[in-house]
Amino acid sequence: MFTDSHCHLTFPDLIASLPQIRQAMADAHVDGALCICTTLEEFPQVHQLALQYDNFWASVGVHPDNEGVTEPTVDALVQLGSLPRVVAIGETGLDYYRLGERSLSDMHWQRERFRTHILAAQALKKPLVIHTRSASDDTLGILREGGETGSDGSAGGVFHCFTESKEVARQALDMGFYISFSGILTFKTAQDLRDVATWVPMDRLLIETDSPYLAPVPFRGKTNTPAFVPYVAQQLAALRNCSIETIGETTSRNFNQLFRGVYS
């Protein structure tokens, strides 16, 4: 019934407990999960999960926060993104949250890395998994600059773990992107985000855990797993005055649509 559209199962907090996590997913009616890649060094392990289990899929990409790792090229991303069960490019985007003493101009390497992912996604005709934090204007601007306008040739994709404003959501939707909500939606301080989640069209909604991070209430502060994604669905159902089954079925259908019929 439920699909976790974004999780990090190769992270140490989770990979050591994978059998128990998979059983918990089954018990919670979580039918599938997209395992997200954050470095090229990590990709073989992420890909192996997708090859080993028929309800896991993989992405390939380098997270904008990661420095001192192998820098992706378009050719490398296209090659790895063409492998079986790799359904998305990313996690990619921009993150200006931890600038420290650096200026925005110093982050040109992030912007170039983002452009590389966009070109690879367009070449493969596979969706982008977008991370944006304290950088929404540049994120949207680079997507537009790269031709991501929802027209032919666009890769499309999803703004994952959405925490931005309604206006950012509107612009992303206008460009053809989906919006994914995480356990943050259940936090007491997240009323503005709940307002956005109430507004996003049902046919563009996704749910995720971003595990092992951001466990939803009542598990906040604990290690998150895909088995907790129904709690995000439960919050959405309350906001939209519908059943949790409706949210589960709708978001799974949206996942299948975005990621080109993975459930078929």
Number of C-alpha atoms within 10 A of each C-alpha: 18 29 32 31 29 28 23 24 26 21 14 10 16 19 14 12 11 15 11 11 17 19 13 16 23 14 11 16 16 23 19 24 26 28 29 30 29 22 22 20 12 16 20 14 18 27 24 15 21 20 16 10 11 13 17 22 26 29 28 34 31 29 24 25 15 12 12 5 11 11 15 18 15 16 13 15 23 20 12 18 24 15 12 12 19 23 25 30 32 29 26 29 31 27 21 19 11 10 12 7 6 10 10 9 8 10 15 11 14 20 18 13 21 26 19 20 26 28 21 25 26 21 17 18 17 25 24 31 28 24 22 24 17 15 16 20 11 16 23 20 12 19 19 14 11 16 19 23 21 17 11 9 13 24 25 28 25 25 25 24 25 23 24 17 13 16 10 17 22 16 13 24 20 12 20 19 26 25 26 25 28 28 28 22 27 24 16 8 10 12 12 13 20 19 14 20 24 15 14 17 11 17 14 20 22 31 30 28 32 25 25 19 19 22 26 24 18 12 13 15 11 13 14 23 26 31 24 24 30 27 23 26 28 18 20 25 18 13 14 15 10 12 13 21 15 15 26 25 14 20 26 24 20 21 29 15 14 22 19 15 12 16 14 5
